[in-house]
Amino acid sequence: MDRKYIDCRDMPSESGCDIAMSGSENHILDAAVTHAVTAHGHEDTPELREQIRGALRDEVPGALA
């Protein structure tokens, strides 16, 4: 199973959030949307989900360790 990652530091943010997470595409998308809604006040919309999906990157084994 391919793993994806996303790093908040790569997204525009006034809070300076430094969270990074990885997992399967579906799980990481759901987790990142939940984070965007709860920590950054975004609304869970199809547009937000597409923006986050577009920011997902392939995880390089050992790179986040």
Buried (B, 14 or more C-beta within 10 A) or exposed (E): EEBBBBBBEEBEEEEEBEEEBBBEBEEBBBBBBEBBBEEEEBEEEEEBBEBBBEBBEEBEEEEEE
